[in-house]
């Protein structure tokens, strides 16, 4: 049987395709390539020596999704396909609701038609909003502070409702924190379109000379060094977490949400220092005003992932930085 990975040409999606192929699963990727690369799909296949067919389609196209499920004899889905820039979601919320929620509805309907009852959903720690306590456990109240987060909460609720109505259906929502790094081969990595919205790819572009300096948004947060604290997790660890979640769906019906993080917080300046230590490359930075919607600190409680999935992050910050830099050096313009 085969696993369909929607959005499998993107950053986390391509690494997950490679991780699933490495376990011996057959995988097919469905992506409209609006924020992904066919090169990433080809490289994931080459790294594993396994075929990885690419179906170019919009996840909102229920008929195209249904054909992919039927033609490839799919028995499980890993669902990444979504728009994911917080600032863009604030400026253009309708597109986010259409793709992120509308696409998830079309996918679930196609799955139910095809008799596919196993789904792993790429959720996000943004569903927690402003932390009421730290670390953030899965029972923390959900509270979206932007349309992107709201679409993730809505999709989780959709999956809860489907699992309640369909006793055979199993869904795991993986609420992951801040994926960084790259495949250790240097062949897969993050290649954002335009100006990066996230810290680490921007840092890499500064280090490789594509940008002048890193803007640090807020140096007066109530943290040890005044900069924001986040839970950075290696993208390969994250990809392996999706494989473990897929195993969970084979044995356990119903809905569950699980954090994927390291359980440790790292400030912006600590990340810069770790990168400089791991690579020997200096990263110039400059202070900038806080961004609307940011929080001072955010990191995960990780006990549920270890208990239910048998997963814990294995790669440290130095490995994240070294692997990310290896990717950026080998691919200074991304996938080109």
C-alpha positions in Angstrom: 0.0 0.0 0.0 1.0 3.6 -0.5 1.1 6.8 1.6 0.0 10.0 -0.1 1.9 13.1 1.0 0.1 16.3 0.2 2.5 19.3 0.0 5.3 16.8 -0.2 7.4 19.1 -2.4 7.9 21.6 0.4 10.4 21.9 3.2 9.1 19.5 5.8 7.1 17.6 3.2 10.1 16.6 1.1 12.1 15.5 4.2 9.1 13.4 5.3 8.8 11.8 1.9 12.5 10.8 2.2 11.9 9.5 5.8 8.9 7.4 4.8 10.7 6.0 1.7 13.6 5.0 4.0 11.3 2.9 6.1 10.2 0.9 3.1 6.9 2.6 2.5 5.7 3.4 -1.0 5.0 7.1 -1.3 3.3 9.4 -3.8 3.6 13.2 -3.5 0.7 15.6 -4.4 1.6 19.3 -4.7 0.7 22.2 -6.8 4.3 23.5 -6.6 3.1 27.0 -5.5 5.6 26.8 -2.6 7.5 23.6 -3.3 9.9 22.3 -5.8 9.8 19.3 -8.2 13.6 19.2 -7.7 13.1 18.5 -4.0 10.8 15.5 -4.9 13.4 14.2 -7.4 16.2 14.5 -4.8 14.2 12.8 -2.1 13.7 9.8 -4.5 17.4 9.8 -5.4 18.5 9.9 -1.7 16.6 6.7 -1.0 16.8 5.0 -4.3 13.1 4.6 -4.3 10.5 6.0 -6.8 8.5 9.0 -5.7 5.8 9.9 -8.2 4.7 13.6 -8.2 1.0 14.4 -8.9 0.8 18.1 -9.7 -2.6 19.2 -8.3 -4.3 21.6 -5.9 -5.4 19.9 -2.7 -8.7 21.7 -3.1 -9.4 19.7 -6.3 -11.3 16.9 -4.7 -11.5 14.9 -8.0 -7.8 15.1 -8.5 -7.1 14.0 -5.0 -9.6 11.1 -5.3 -7.9 10.0 -8.5 -4.5 10.0 -6.8 -5.9 7.9 -3.9 -7.4 5.4 -6.3 -4.7 5.2 -8.9 -1.9 4.7 -6.4 -3.8 2.3 -4.0 -3.3 4.7 -1.1 -4.1 3.5 2.4 -2.8 6.5 4.5 -2.3 10.3 4.0 0.2 12.7 5.5 -1.3 16.2 4.9 1.1 19.2 4.6 -0.5 21.1 1.8 -1.3 24.6 3.1 -0.2 28.2 3.1 1.9 29.0 6.0 3.1 32.7 6.3 1.6 34.4 9.4 1.9 38.0 8.0 0.4 37.0 4.7 -2.5 35.3 6.5 -3.3 38.6 8.2 -3.1 40.5 4.9 -5.1 37.9 2.8 -7.1 35.7 5.1 -9.6 34.5 2.5 -6.9 32.6 0.6 -5.7 30.9 3.8 -9.2 29.7 4.7 -9.7 28.5 1.1 -6.5 26.5 0.9 -5.9 25.4 4.5 -9.5 24.6 5.5 -11.2 24.2 2.1 -8.3 21.9 1.0 -8.5 19.8 4.1 -12.3 19.4 3.7 -11.8 18.3 0.0 -9.0 15.9 1.1 -11.0 14.3 3.9 -14.1 13.9 1.7 -11.9 12.2 -1.0 -10.4 9.9 1.7 -13.8 8.9 3.0 -15.0 8.1 -0.6 -11.9 6.0 -1.2 -12.1 4.2 2.1 -8.8 5.7 3.4 -9.1 6.1 7.2 -5.6 7.1 8.3 -4.4 10.7 8.3 -1.5 12.6 9.8 -2.0 16.3 9.8 0.7 19.0 9.8 -0.6 21.3 12.5 1.4 23.9 14.4 2.2 25.3 17.8 0.5 28.5 16.6 -2.7 26.9 17.8 -1.7 27.8 21.4 -1.6 31.5 20.8 -0.1 33.5 23.7 1.2 31.0 26.2 -0.7 30.8 29.5 2.0 28.6 30.9 5.3 26.9 29.8 6.1 24.4 28.6 3.1 24.2 26.2 1.4 20.9 26.7 -1.3 19.5 24.4 -4.0 20.4 27.0 -3.1 24.1 26.9 -6.1 26.2 25.7 -6.2 26.8 21.9 -6.3 30.5 20.9 -5.4 31.7 17.5 -3.8 35.2 17.3 -3.8 35.2 13.4 -5.7 33.6 10.6 -3.0 31.0 9.9 -3.4 29.7 13.4 -7.2 29.8 13.2 -7.1 27.6 10.1 -5.0 25.0 11.9 -7.5 25.0 14.8 -10.4 24.6 12.4 -8.7 21.7 10.6 -8.0 20.0 13.9 -11.7 20.4 14.8 -12.7 18.9 11.4 -10.6 15.9 12.1 -12.0 15.5 15.6 -15.5 15.6 14.2 -14.7 13.1 11.4 -13.2 10.7 13.9 -16.3 10.9 16.1 -18.6 10.2 13.1 -16.4 7.5 11.6 -15.2 5.0 14.2 -12.5 3.5 11.9 -11.0 6.9 11.2 -7.6 7.7 12.8 -6.0 11.1 12.7 -2.9 12.5 14.4 -2.4 16.3 14.5 1.3 17.0 14.9 1.7 20.4 16.5 5.3 21.2 15.8 7.3 24.1 16.9 10.2 25.6 14.8 11.7 23.2 12.2 15.2 24.2 11.1 18.2 22.5 9.6 18.3 20.3 6.5 19.0 16.8 5.4 22.6 15.9 6.3 23.4 15.2 2.7 22.9 18.8 1.8 20.5 17.8 -0.9 17.3 18.8 0.8 16.6 22.0 2.6 14.4 25.0 3.0 14.0 27.3 -0.1 11.4 29.9 0.8 10.0 32.1 -2.0 10.9 35.7 -1.7 12.0 37.2 1.6 12.0 34.5 4.3 9.4 34.9 7.0 11.2 32.7 9.4 14.4 33.3 11.3 16.7 30.4 10.3 16.4 30.7 6.5 16.9 34.4 6.8 20.0 33.8 8.9 21.3 31.3 6.3 20.8 33.9 3.5 22.8 36.5 5.5 25.6 33.9 6.1 25.8 33.1 2.4 25.8 36.7 1.4 22.4 37.0 -0.1 21.2 39.5 2.6 23.1 42.2 4.5 22.1 41.5 8.1 19.7 39.6 10.3 16.9 41.7 11.8 16.2 40.7 15.4 12.6 41.6 16.2 12.7 42.8 19.8 15.6 43.0 22.1 13.6 43.9 25.1 11.5 40.8 25.7 11.4 39.4 29.3 14.0 36.7 28.5 17.6 36.2 29.6 19.1 38.2 26.7 16.0 40.2 25.7 15.3 38.3 22.4 12.5 35.9 21.7 12.8 32.2 22.8 11.6 29.3 20.6 11.8 25.6 20.5 13.9 24.7 17.4 13.7 21.1 16.2 15.7 19.4 13.4 13.6 18.9 10.3 14.9 15.3 10.0 13.7 14.6 13.6 10.4 16.1 12.6 10.1 14.0 9.5 10.8 10.9 11.5 8.0 12.0 13.9 5.6 11.9 11.0 6.6 8.3 10.3 6.0 7.3 13.9 2.6 9.1 13.8 1.7 7.1 10.7 2.4 3.9 12.5 0.2 5.1 15.4 -2.8 5.5 13.0 -2.5 1.9 11.9 -3.2 0.7 15.5 -5.3 3.4 17.2 -8.5 4.9 15.8 -9.7 8.4 16.9 -8.1 11.8 17.1 -5.1 12.9 19.1 -2.9 16.0 19.0 0.8 15.6 19.7 3.6 18.2 20.1 6.8 17.7 18.2 9.7 19.7 19.7 12.8 19.4 21.8 11.3 20.7 25.1 14.1 23.3 25.2 13.9 27.0 24.5 16.6 28.9 22.5 16.8 32.6 22.1 17.5 34.4 18.8 20.9 35.4 19.9 21.7 31.9 21.3 20.8 30.5 17.9 23.1 33.0 16.2 25.9 32.1 18.6 25.3 28.3 18.0 25.4 28.9 14.2 28.6 30.8 14.4 30.1 28.1 16.7 29.0 25.2 14.4 30.1 26.8 11.2 32.8 29.4 11.9 30.8 32.0 9.9 29.8 35.3 11.5 26.2 36.6 11.2 25.8 40.4 11.4 22.5 41.4 13.0 20.7 44.5 14.0 17.9 45.2 16.4 14.4 45.9 15.0 11.0 46.6 16.7 8.9 43.8 17.9 6.4 42.3 15.4 2.7 42.3 16.0 1.6 38.9 17.2 5.0 37.7 18.5 5.4 36.2 22.0 8.3 36.3 24.3 8.8 32.6 24.7 7.4 29.3 23.5 8.6 25.8 23.9 7.0 22.3 24.0 6.1 19.8 26.5 7.1 16.5 24.8 6.0 13.7 27.1 3.0 12.7 24.9 5.2 12.2 21.8 7.4 9.9 23.6 4.6 8.0 25.3 2.3 7.6 22.3 4.7 7.6 19.4 7.9 6.5 20.9 9.5 9.6 19.5 11.9 12.2 20.9 14.2 14.7 19.2 17.7 13.2 18.7 19.6 16.0 17.0 21.0 19.0 18.8 21.3 22.7 17.9 24.8 22.3 16.5 23.6 19.6 14.1 20.7 21.8 13.0 23.1 24.7 12.3 25.7 22.6 10.6 23.2 20.7 8.4 21.4 23.9 7.5 24.7 25.6 6.5 25.8 22.5 4.4 22.5 22.9 2.5 22.9 26.6 2.0 26.5 26.3 0.9 25.7 23.6 -1.6 22.6 25.4 -2.8 23.2 29.2 -2.5 20.2 30.0 -4.6 18.0 27.2 -3.2 16.7 24.7 -5.8 17.3 27.3 -8.5 
